[in-house]
Amino acid sequence: MTYSQMWNNAGNEAEILYLEEQIKTVKKEVKRAEAAGLQEILDQANRKLAELEAKLDELEE
């Protein structure tokens, strides 16, 4: 493996970890919105969650 490949892999790993943490945070937001009955916030959080999960899937391929 070349240095540039290792560097790229390290960058992807960091981004994956970041996205995983963001997903955890948004899932908590979804639960709070559900509990409070805040539909607009719930919709926004669900859209954000879908975006983050799509980005994560893309990086993991």
C-alpha positions in Angstrom: 0.0 0.0 0.0 1.4 3.4 -1.0 1.6 6.3 1.4 -1.2 8.2 -0.5 -3.5 5.1 -0.2 -2.8 4.9 3.6 -3.4 8.7 3.9 -6.7 8.4 2.1 -7.8 5.4 4.2 -7.0 7.3 7.4 -9.0 10.2 6.2 -12.0 8.0 5.3 -11.8 6.3 8.7 -11.9 9.7 10.5 -14.8 10.8 8.4 -16.6 7.5 9.1 -16.1 7.9 12.9 -17.4 11.5 12.6 -20.5 10.4 10.7 -21.2 7.6 13.2 -21.1 10.1 16.1 -23.3 12.5 14.2 -25.8 9.7 13.5 -25.9 8.8 17.3 -26.6 12.5 18.1 -29.4 12.8 15.5 -31.0 9.5 16.7 -31.1 11.1 20.2 -32.7 14.2 18.7 -35.3 12.0 17.0 -36.2 10.3 20.3 -36.6 13.6 22.0 -38.7 15.0 19.2 -40.9 11.9 19.3 -41.3 12.1 23.1 -42.2 15.8 22.9 -44.6 15.3 19.9 -42.7 17.9 17.8 -43.5 16.7 14.3 -41.6 19.4 12.4 -38.3 18.8 14.4 -38.9 15.0 14.0 -39.2 15.4 10.2 -36.0 17.5 10.0 -34.1 15.1 12.2 -35.2 12.1 10.1 -34.1 13.8 6.9 -30.8 14.6 8.5 -30.4 11.0 9.7 -31.1 9.7 6.2 -28.5 12.0 4.7 -25.9 11.0 7.2 -26.6 7.3 6.8 -26.3 7.7 3.0 -22.9 9.4 3.3 -21.7 6.7 5.6 -22.9 4.0 3.3 -21.0 5.7 0.4 -17.8 5.9 2.4 -18.0 2.3 3.6 -18.2 1.0 0.0 
